[in-house]
Amino acid sequence: MKFRVRHTTTYKYTEPVQLSHHAAHLRPRTVDGQIVEQVKVAIRPTPEVLHEGGSDYFGNPITFFTIQSPHSTLVIDASFMVETAGQPLLPQVAVPAWDSVRLNTWSGARGIDEAVMDFVFASSQVPSLPEAERYALPSFPAGRPLNEAVMDLNRRIHADFTFDPEATTVGTPLASVFQQRRGVCQDFAHVGIACLRAMGLAARYVSGYIRTKPPPGKEKLVGADASHAWLSVYQPGWGWLDLDPTNDMAAGQDHIVVAWGRDYDDVTPVRGVVLGGGEHQVLVAVDVLEM
């Protein structure tokens, strides 16, 4: 699949910002099954300091910029072309049991990438929660093949948690999401990651986009798409299996990867520090167009 993606973030301040420093995860990764080209990040007002082409600790492309002139509006407009092929599916035979994967991961068995250990411990938005382990256990009986266990967990999160964009914010604690069983894709990814880590497996947070389709007979609304989030679980000797609990599916060619980390905090699209500004409003518009 070929897509053109545009992600525009607009900050409107009630008072002038005198100085601001920002970091943005808006330039997508080039990974297996995904070819990226024509990447452009336009910033208004023009930054006095701009660093592009670097990467963060997890290898995600990152843009740093500083604006030193007073401004009441900041617009960050990122666009790119991408061709996706989706991920290969786990083999349906000889898939190891999830508990043997846990053992091999924690024992550092041959072929285990040390970087995987970054994703087995609690993180800022995915703390260790007893409710995560309790929720995960029915999907992980001893000896169950890993693919069956994680797909069952994926299905259960989709069935048990209601998509509700009014129920949470980026600061809602994960314990509250477990309690109210409502949230958005970011929350459902965090729920899945918490469950997998509670079972001793390595799981990471993936940010990006997904192609959306308008209702039958309706035109697609410009700017109506949104950023998306899902999760990956590590299978030694095979790689990372991407799962989308929001849609009860394995991530495929409609999923466009931008960045990954331990949780949302590692891959926030735009974050920064400003001097001045008063109150502010953030407007985000995303378009994912099939070519």
Secondary structure as the mmCIF struct_conf table of DSSP 4:
data_model
#
loop_
_struct_conf.conf_type_id
_struct_conf.id
_struct_conf.beg_label_comp_id
_struct_conf.beg_label_asym_id
_struct_conf.beg_label_seq_id
_struct_conf.end_label_comp_id
_struct_conf.end_label_asym_id
_struct_conf.end_label_seq_id
STRN STRN1 LYS A 2 ALA A 24
BEND BEND1 ARG A 27 ARG A 27
HELX_LH_PP_P HELX_LH_PP_P1 PRO A 28 ARG A 29
STRN STRN2 VAL A 31 VAL A 31
TURN_TY1_P TURN_TY1_P1 ASP A 32 GLY A 33
STRN STRN3 GLN A 34 ARG A 44
BEND BEND2 PRO A 45 PRO A 45
HELX_LH_PP_P HELX_LH_PP_P2 THR A 46 PRO A 47
BEND BEND3 GLU A 48 GLU A 48
STRN STRN4 VAL A 49 SER A 55
TURN_TY1_P TURN_TY1_P2 TYR A 57 PHE A 58
BEND BEND4 GLY A 59 GLY A 59
STRN STRN5 PRO A 61 ILE A 67
BEND BEND5 SER A 69 SER A 69
STRN STRN6 HIS A 71 THR A 84
HELX_LH_PP_P HELX_LH_PP_P3 GLN A 87 PRO A 91
BEND BEND6 GLN A 92 ALA A 94
HELX_LH_PP_P HELX_LH_PP_P4 VAL A 95 PRO A 96
STRN STRN7 ALA A 97 ALA A 97
HELX_RH_AL_P HELX_RH_AL_P1 TRP A 98 SER A 107
TURN_TY1_P TURN_TY1_P3 GLY A 108 GLY A 108
TURN_TY1_P TURN_TY1_P4 ARG A 110 GLY A 111
HELX_RH_3T_P HELX_RH_3T_P1 GLU A 114 PHE A 119
BEND BEND7 VAL A 120 PHE A 121
BEND BEND8 SER A 124 VAL A 126
HELX_RH_AL_P HELX_RH_AL_P2 PRO A 130 ALA A 136
HELX_RH_3T_P HELX_RH_3T_P2 LEU A 137 SER A 139
TURN_TY1_P TURN_TY1_P5 ALA A 142 GLY A 143
STRN STRN8 PRO A 145 PRO A 145
HELX_RH_AL_P HELX_RH_AL_P3 LEU A 146 ASP A 160
BEND BEND9 PHE A 161 PHE A 161
STRN STRN9 THR A 162 PHE A 163
TURN_TY1_P TURN_TY1_P6 PRO A 165 ALA A 167
TURN_TY1_P TURN_TY1_P7 VAL A 170 GLY A 171
HELX_RH_AL_P HELX_RH_AL_P4 LEU A 174 GLN A 180
STRN STRN10 ARG A 182 GLY A 183
HELX_RH_AL_P HELX_RH_AL_P5 CYS A 185 ALA A 198
TURN_TY1_P TURN_TY1_P8 MET A 199 GLY A 200
STRN STRN11 ALA A 203 ILE A 210
HELX_LH_PP_P HELX_LH_PP_P5 PRO A 214 PRO A 215
TURN_TY1_P TURN_TY1_P9 PRO A 216 GLY A 217
HELX_LH_PP_P HELX_LH_PP_P6 GLU A 219 LEU A 221
TURN_TY1_P TURN_TY1_P10 VAL A 222 GLY A 223
STRN STRN12 ALA A 224 ASP A 225
STRN STRN13 SER A 227 GLN A 235
TURN_TY1_P TURN_TY1_P11 PRO A 236 TRP A 238
STRN STRN14 GLY A 239 ASP A 244
TURN_TY1_P TURN_TY1_P12 PRO A 245 ASP A 248
STRN STRN15 MET A 249 ALA A 250
TURN_TY1_P TURN_TY1_P13 GLN A 253 ASP A 254
STRN STRN16 HIS A 255 GLY A 261
BEND BEND10 ARG A 262 ASP A 263
HELX_RH_3T_P HELX_RH_3T_P3 TYR A 264 VAL A 267
BEND BEND11 PRO A 269 PRO A 269
STRN STRN17 VAL A 270 GLY A 276
BEND BEND12 GLU A 279 GLU A 279
STRN STRN18 HIS A 280 GLU A 290
#
